[in-house]
Amino acid sequence: AQISMSRRGNCYDNASMESFFSHLKTEALYPYHIRSIEEAQSRIENYIYFYNHHRPQRKLNKLTPVEYRCQLAK
């Protein structure tokens, strides 16, 4: 297996995923008292759907990721 990095010491390689996980934790996990793995999994799955279909992104001109991808496909 080869490590997926553009070059040695580039801190931007995982920036987009780090940003997503930060939003996931602060919006879908930390505000709730999660009592089981199943509840955590359900919250994560629901948040991923919400993030992609309903949460506008400033960096995407206030479109959701799905709207942005559809716009590019036209």
Secondary structure, DSSP 8 states (H G I E B T S, - for coil): -----SSTT-TTTTHHHHHHHHHHIIIIITTS---SHHHHHHHHHHHHHHHHHT--BGGGTTB-HHHHHHHHH-
